[in-house]
Amino acid sequence: MLLFNWMQKITFKNFVWINLLSSEAENIRKVCKDYNFHHLAIEDCFSQIQQPKIDDYDDYLFMVLHLPRHIKKSGRTIALELDVFLGKSFLITVHNGDLKSLNAYFTKITSDPSLLKPSNTAYLLYEILSETFSSCFPMLQKIAEKLDRIEDDLYEDQSKKTLEEISVVAQDIINFRRIIRPQRYFIQDLEATEPKFIAEKFDIYFDDIADKIDRIWDLLDNYKEVCEVLMRTNESMLTQRLNEVMKILTIISVIMLPLTVITGFYGMNIVGLPFANYHLAAEIIFGSLVAVVLGMLAYFKIKKWM
């Protein structure tokens, strides 16, 4: 095994695996100069490609695919690009070093090369894809836990916070779907490609990868529906709370209206108002105000408006 801070290399019986942990042009050209790769394929390794693809050359395949990675600090899921050169005697993977599942698999194979059976580049590619797409399931589990927590908190008085959490999870699901969707077609194209240097039929292995991606997609669909339901439920609860507030304010306004009329009437600076000179006038007027309030509350209660 050869190990640098930007490159890992392990030699098997029939082939070599080089894992580049850097997408810098200088490092990529340094490694690929001995393999006579097409210059356009090499350039694709250090340029940002938005869609996965497979280029079939005479004696090797060049592949570009994208894998999700969750950033804890921002709470977002981003796409990481993985470039692969697949030949009969070599497999070269190029990424920026952030694919933890791929790096962990390299370490595992390094410690025990016998884990790779059968020992050829096509099967190694299957194992790499299997490991990297399997790493999506823990991320999906975290999304499921977030949705469960939001559902539990939904009925608490945390409307604004809950709305923000739902929005963050919804954006996370959208980003995840945007990454995974093109990979489904990538695997289909890979199954349809039969390089000359792959003697065995590997459809069954790539079907396994396609099944994993389909399960990921189904989970994302399910989470998307749950998120939409939670969003609608939260909006309904916000509307209900707003209606309750408006109802209380309306009741207060209606009750205050006759009180305002009475107090305004006796607030006029004119002579001859009823009970104006009576010594219990204040008590009578105050009692009238209380009676009006109690009468209206009783009426609203009978009508079940409150």
C-alpha positions in Angstrom: 0.0 0.0 0.0 1.2 3.5 -0.9 -0.2 6.4 1.2 0.2 10.1 0.8 -1.9 12.9 2.1 -3.7 13.2 -1.2 -3.4 9.7 -2.6 -3.9 6.1 -1.5 -2.8 3.1 -3.5 -3.2 -0.6 -3.0 -2.0 -3.4 -5.3 -4.0 -6.6 -5.7 -3.0 -9.7 -7.6 -4.5 -8.7 -10.9 -5.0 -4.9 -10.6 -4.4 -1.8 -8.6 -6.7 0.7 -6.9 -5.7 4.3 -6.6 -7.8 6.5 -4.4 -7.1 10.2 -5.0 -8.2 12.4 -2.1 -7.6 15.6 -4.1 -9.4 17.0 -7.2 -6.6 19.5 -8.0 -5.5 19.4 -11.6 -1.8 18.9 -10.8 -2.3 15.9 -8.7 -4.7 14.2 -11.1 -2.4 14.7 -14.1 0.5 13.4 -12.0 -1.3 10.1 -11.4 -3.1 9.7 -14.7 -0.1 10.4 -17.0 0.9 6.7 -17.0 -2.5 5.5 -18.2 -2.9 7.4 -21.4 -6.3 8.7 -20.5 -8.1 11.1 -22.8 -7.4 14.7 -21.9 -11.2 15.5 -21.8 -11.8 12.8 -19.2 -8.9 14.1 -17.1 -10.2 17.7 -17.4 -13.7 16.4 -16.2 -12.1 15.3 -13.0 -11.2 18.8 -11.8 -14.2 20.6 -13.4 -17.7 20.6 -11.8 -20.1 18.3 -13.7 -23.7 18.8 -12.8 -25.0 15.4 -14.2 -23.6 11.9 -13.9 -22.3 10.3 -17.0 -20.4 7.3 -18.5 -17.9 7.6 -21.3 -16.9 4.3 -22.9 -13.4 4.4 -24.3 -11.5 1.5 -26.0 -10.0 0.0 -22.9 -11.5 1.8 -20.0 -14.6 3.5 -18.7 -14.8 7.0 -17.3 -17.7 7.6 -14.9 -18.9 10.7 -13.0 -21.5 10.3 -10.3 -22.7 12.3 -7.3 -23.3 11.3 -3.7 -25.0 13.2 -0.9 -23.2 14.5 2.2 -24.9 16.1 5.2 -23.2 19.2 6.6 -24.0 19.4 10.3 -23.1 23.1 10.7 -25.5 24.3 8.0 -28.0 21.4 8.3 -27.9 21.0 4.5 -27.2 18.1 2.2 -24.7 18.8 -0.6 -23.5 16.8 -3.6 -20.0 15.3 -3.7 -18.6 14.3 -7.1 -16.9 11.0 -7.6 -14.9 10.4 -10.8 -13.9 6.8 -11.7 -11.5 5.3 -14.2 -12.3 1.6 -14.6 -10.0 -0.6 -16.6 -9.0 -4.3 -16.6 -5.9 -3.7 -14.5 -6.7 -0.5 -12.6 -9.4 1.4 -10.9 -8.9 5.0 -10.0 -11.3 7.0 -7.9 -11.0 10.8 -7.7 -12.8 13.0 -5.1 -12.0 15.8 -2.8 -11.5 13.6 0.2 -14.8 14.1 1.9 -16.3 10.7 0.9 -15.9 9.1 4.3 -17.6 5.8 3.4 -15.2 5.4 0.4 -12.2 6.2 2.6 -13.4 3.8 5.3 -13.8 1.0 2.7 -10.3 1.6 1.4 -9.0 1.2 5.0 -11.0 -2.0 5.4 -9.7 -3.5 2.2 -6.2 -2.5 3.0 -6.4 -4.3 6.3 -7.8 -7.5 4.7 -7.6 -7.7 0.9 -9.2 -11.1 1.0 -12.5 -9.4 1.6 -12.6 -8.6 -2.1 -14.1 -11.6 -3.9 -14.0 -12.0 -6.8 -10.8 -10.1 -7.3 -11.4 -7.8 -10.3 -12.0 -4.2 -10.9 -15.7 -4.6 -11.8 -16.4 -6.3 -8.5 -14.4 -3.6 -6.7 -16.5 -0.9 -8.4 -19.6 -2.7 -7.2 -18.3 -2.8 -3.6 -17.4 0.9 -3.8 -20.9 1.9 -5.1 -22.5 -0.4 -2.5 -20.6 1.2 0.4 -21.2 4.7 -0.8 -24.9 4.4 -1.4 -25.3 2.4 1.8 -23.9 5.4 3.7 -27.1 7.3 2.6 -29.3 5.2 4.9 -27.9 6.7 8.2 -28.5 10.2 6.7 -32.1 9.2 5.9 -32.5 7.8 9.4 -31.5 11.2 10.8 -34.2 12.9 8.6 -36.7 10.4 9.9 -35.8 11.2 13.5 -36.1 14.9 12.8 -39.6 14.4 11.3 -40.6 12.3 14.4 -39.4 15.1 16.7 -41.2 17.7 14.7 -44.4 15.7 14.8 -44.1 15.4 18.6 -43.5 19.1 19.0 -46.2 20.1 16.6 -48.9 20.4 19.2 -46.9 22.5 21.5 -46.9 26.2 21.4 -43.8 26.5 19.2 -45.4 27.5 15.9 -42.6 29.7 14.6 -39.9 27.3 15.6 -41.7 24.3 14.2 -42.3 26.0 10.9 -38.6 26.8 10.7 -37.7 23.2 11.4 -40.1 21.8 8.8 -38.7 24.2 6.2 -35.1 23.1 7.0 -36.0 19.4 6.7 -38.0 20.0 3.5 -35.1 21.7 1.9 -32.8 18.9 3.0 -35.2 16.3 1.4 -35.3 18.4 -1.8 -31.5 18.5 -2.0 -31.3 14.8 -1.3 -33.8 14.0 -4.1 -32.0 16.3 -6.5 -28.8 14.3 -6.0 -30.2 10.8 -6.0 -32.6 11.1 -9.0 -29.9 11.3 -11.7 -28.0 8.4 -10.1 -30.9 6.1 -10.9 -30.3 6.6 -14.6 -26.6 6.3 -14.1 -26.9 2.8 -12.8 -29.2 1.9 -15.7 -26.6 3.1 -18.1 -23.9 1.2 -16.2 -25.9 -2.0 -16.5 -26.4 -1.4 -20.2 -22.6 -0.9 -20.7 -20.6 -4.0 -21.3 -16.9 -3.2 -21.4 -14.7 -5.6 -23.3 -12.5 -6.2 -20.3 -15.4 -7.4 -18.0 -15.7 -11.1 -18.9 -18.3 -12.0 -16.2 -21.9 -10.9 -16.2 -22.3 -8.3 -13.4 -25.9 -7.4 -14.0 -26.9 -9.1 -10.7 -24.4 -6.9 -8.8 -25.5 -3.7 -10.4 -29.1 -4.7 -9.9 -28.3 -4.7 -6.2 -27.0 -1.1 -6.5 -30.2 -0.2 -8.4 -32.3 -1.7 -5.6 -30.5 0.3 -3.0 -31.0 3.5 -4.9 -34.7 2.7 -5.4 -35.1 2.1 -1.6 -33.4 5.5 -1.0 -35.7 7.1 -3.5 -38.8 5.5 -1.9 -37.8 6.7 1.5 -37.3 10.2 0.2 -40.7 10.1 -1.4 -42.2 9.0 1.9 -40.4 11.7 3.8 -41.5 14.2 1.3 -45.1 13.3 1.8 -44.7 13.3 5.6 -43.1 16.7 5.5 -45.9 18.1 3.3 -48.5 16.7 5.8 -46.6 18.3 8.7 -46.5 21.6 6.9 -50.2 21.5 6.2 -51.0 20.5 9.7 -48.8 23.3 11.1 -50.5 25.8 8.8 -53.9 24.6 9.9 -52.9 24.9 13.6 -51.6 28.4 13.0 -54.8 29.4 11.3 -56.8 27.9 14.1 -54.8 29.8 16.7 -55.2 33.0 14.7 -58.9 32.4 14.5 -59.1 31.9 18.3 -57.2 35.2 18.8 -59.5 37.0 16.4 -62.6 35.6 18.0 -61.5 36.8 21.5 -60.6 40.2 20.1 -64.0 40.4 18.3 -65.8 39.4 21.5 -63.9 42.1 23.4 -64.7 44.7 20.7 -68.4 43.8 20.7 -68.6 44.0 24.5 -66.8 47.3 24.6 -69.1 48.9 22.0 -72.3 49.4 24.2 -70.0 50.4 27.1 -68.4 53.0 24.9 -71.9 54.3 23.9 -73.0 54.6 27.5 -69.9 56.2 28.8 -69.8 58.5 25.8 -73.4 59.5 26.3 -72.8 60.5 29.9 -69.5 62.1 29.0 -71.4 64.8 27.1 -71.2 68.2 28.7 -74.9 69.1 28.5 -77.7 69.6 31.1 -80.6 67.3 31.6 -79.0 63.9 31.3 -81.0 61.1 33.1 -79.8 60.5 36.7 -77.3 63.4 36.3 -78.3 65.0 39.6 -79.2 61.7 41.4 -76.8 61.0 44.3 -76.5 57.3 43.3 -76.0 58.0 39.6 -72.4 56.7 39.4 -73.5 53.4 41.1 -76.5 53.0 38.8 -74.4 53.7 35.6 -71.6 51.3 36.8 -74.1 48.6 37.6 -75.6 49.1 34.1 -72.2 48.6 32.5 -71.6 45.4 34.5 -75.1 44.1 33.6 -74.5 44.8 29.9 -71.1 42.9 30.1 -72.6 39.9 31.9 -75.7 39.8 29.7 -73.6 39.8 26.5 -71.2 37.1 27.9 -74.3 35.0 28.8 -75.7 35.5 25.3 -72.4 34.5 23.6 -72.3 31.4 25.9 -75.8 30.3 25.0 -75.0 30.7 21.3 -71.8 28.8 21.8 -69.7 31.5 20.3 -67.2 31.2 23.1 
